[in-house]
Amino acid sequence: MNFYSEIDNLSMYVNSEGGFVESLKDTKVDILYPMKKLKQEDGSIKTRGGIHSCMPNFGIDSTGKLKNHGYGRGFNWDLLDKKENYIALFLRGLEEYSNLDSYLEYEIKENTLKMSLTFFNRDNKDLLIAPGFHPYFKSENSYVKVNGNTFTNEELEKSVYLDGNELSFETKKYKFKYTGKNINTFVIWSDFKDDYICVEPTYNGPSFLDSYNKSPFNLKPKEKFEFEAILSWEPK
């Protein structure tokens, strides 16, 4: 089900199927690369654009038990609350994560988008989590400058990892800034299949990957974990 939010000059479409933000516009100008299906070189079709959550894992799970970026984008989320500028969704887990409750919230106001994930462990055992958000930004000729630095296409295709809990970056038309809660690693990436750049806030990056140098968060029984990313922007 699609939900539309609008306040002042901002508008946002959220799809409960996958918990996607399909589009985000400021004065009718795309802030995000809007979600669409793109044909790949091998003939397959992949969804690109918008924003999706990565949960319980960001990136690849070395055990093979979880899909790349987890299961959140593959299921329909239940609607908990809806206001003119806000939407709250809920999803129960599956298999080993069947007792992980996940709450997803999006809120727009004053050139700002707040994205949050809250997890509650109903299980009697610890659960590993390392969440993130995966936004696609509209960018002319795949231009992005992060903290004043630019990157080669080769670097971006392999992913650039930056430590920190805040990040400033810019595309051709906008200056952006991330702040939030329990963010400590940003991932910059593009596969150059179209004109987008992904600047992704995460907790400990792809830490479900054995070769990565950080570990997931150990969520104990009856405990909760909050992950929040606040994105603000202004025209250049």
Secondary structure, DSSP 8 states (H G I E B T S, - for coil): -EEEEEETTEEEEEETBTTEEEEEEETTEESB---EEEE-TTS-EEEESSEEEEBSBSS--TTSSS-TTBSGGGSB-EEEEEETTEEEEEEE--GGGTTEEEEEEEEEETTEEEEEEEEEE-SSS-EEEB-EEEEEEE-GGG--EETTB---HHHHHH-EEEE-S-EEEE-SSEEEEEEEES--EEEEE---SSSEEEEEEESSSSTTSTTSSS--EEE-TT-EEEEEEEEEEEE-
